[in-house]
Amino acid sequence: KVIVEVIVTAEVEVPSQVIILKNPKHNKIGGAAAQMSAAYTKRKKDVESGAAGKADELIQSINVEQYLQAADDDAEAYANLQKTWKKDSGITPEEKKQIEDRALHVPVNLLEHCHSNIMNIKTFLPHCNPNITSDAKVGIHLLAGSARSAYQTAMVNSPPEEEKMRLQQLLKEIRDVEDEIL
């Protein structure tokens, strides 16, 4: 018997400009779908072939709660960023820089987590129970959408050119994985 929690309901006020971070369920569902494909790769022949071990590795590598935390982190970072826009905020230039850095770090961190999870799912796919590979692929597509949305949020925060190029490379790698499974 496999129990996978997919949807958590909660009302959270988050910035309207942040598309995917305001709906952490999207990210969580992507991770949970991939975990479910791994949970169903536990048949006797999966154990004998080593696929069940790969399934366990995938399940352990995906922390779906991190996506809910990303939404909380983003809401906090955005609220702090808004404070820097007020002329009489009393925020020092050093504090403003820290706040701006945090506002950039949150979506970058999400993109990196999505990328890591997608690469782990890709590695697992050849070992996945063939009757449930669609769930692993759904996980890839949902997390890819989350990564692209996080990228757009990061771009609003004006990252240095080198960081922008690094993030674009991560997105290219994600797109390559998506292209492989289409």
N, C-alpha and C positions, 0 to 999 in steps of 0.2 A: 504494500500500500504506500503510495507516494502522496504527500500533501505539500502543495506549493502555494504559498500565499502570493497572490498576484496584485491585488488592489488594496490600498489602504485609503480610507476616506478621512480627510481632515480639511478644515477650512483654515487656510493660511493666507494672509495678505502679503502679496509679493509684487514687485514692480511690474507694471504693464509692459515695459519695453523688453523684458527678458522672456522670450518665447518658451523655450524648453525648460528653463529653470523654474518657471511658474507652474509647470505641470510635471512634478517629479514622478508621478505615476507612470508616465510614458517611459522614462528611463528604467524604472523599477520593473515594469512589465517586460522590457527588453531583456534585462538580466534574468528575470524569473523564467522567461520562455526558454532561454538557453540552458538554465539550470534544470528545467523540466526535461529537456531532451537528454541531458546527462543522467538524470534520475531514472529514465527509462532505458538506459544502456547498462543494465545490471543483470541481464539474462545469464544463464549458465555459460553459454558460449562467449558472452562478453567478458565474463570473469576469466575463462580459459585463454582467451586471446589477448588479454591485457587491456581491452577496451574499457572495462569497468574501472580500472585504475585511472585511466585517462579521464573518465567521467568524474571520478572523485576529485581529480585535480582541477577540472573546470568548475565544479560546484564550489570548491574552496577558493578559487581565484576571483569569483564574482561576489562582491559585497553589495547587495541591492540597497542596503540601508544608506550607503554613501550617497546615493542619489537624492534621498530625502534630506540628508544633511546638506547637500549642495544647495537645495532650495532655501534652507534656513540661512546658510552662509551668504547666499546672494542677497536675500532680503536685508540682512544686517549690513552688508557691504554697501548696498545701494542707499539705504537710509543714511549711513554715514557720509556717503558721497554727496547726497543732497545737502547735507549740512555745510559742505565746503562751498556751495554756490551762493551762500548768503554773505553779503558784504560785512556784516557785523557778527560773524560766527565766532570770532575769538580764536580760531584755529591757526596755529603757527604754520609757516611754510613746511616745516619738517613733518608736522602732523598731517598736513594736507597731502604730502607726498606719500606717506604711509597709507593713508586712506585710499588714494588713487591706485597705489600698488596692489592693495588688497582687492579692490574692485576689478582689477585685471586678473589677479591670481585665481579668483573663484571660477570664472568660466574656463580659463586655461586648464585648471586642475580637472574640471569636468571633462573637457575634451580629451585630456590625457587618460583619464579613467576609461572613457568610452573606447578610445583607441586600444588600450591594453586589453579590455574585455573582448573586443572584437577580434584581436589577434589570437587570444586564447580560444575563442570559439572556433576560429578558422583552423587552428591546430587540432582541435578536437573533432571537427567534422568528419575526417576520414574514419574515425573510430566510432562514430555515432550510430546507434541503432537506425538502420535505413528506413524504418517505418516512422521515424519521428524527426528526421533531419529538417523538415520544414520549420519546426519550432526553433531549432538552433539558427536557422536562416532568418526567421522573424526577429530573433534577438539581435542579429547583426544589423538588419535594416532599421530597427527602432533605435538602437544605439548610434548608428550612423547619422540618423536624423538629429539626435541629441547632440552629437559632436558638431555637426554643421551649425546648429543653432547656437551652441556655446561659442563657436568661432565668431559668428556675427556679433555676439555680445562682447567678446574680447576686442573686436575691431573698434567698437564704439569707444573703448577705453584707450585707444591710440598706443598699441604696443610698439616697441622699437622694431625697425625693419627686419632685423635678424630673427626676432621672435615671431613676427608675422610669417616669415619664410618657413620657419620650423613648423609652425602650426599648419601651414598650407601643405607641407610635406606629410604631416600626419593625416590630413584629410585625403591626400592623394593615395596614401596607403590604404585607408579605409575604403575609398572609392574602388581601388583595385580589387579588394576583397569582395565588395558588392558585385563588381563586374564578373568576377569568377563564378559567383553563385547564381547569377541570372540565367 
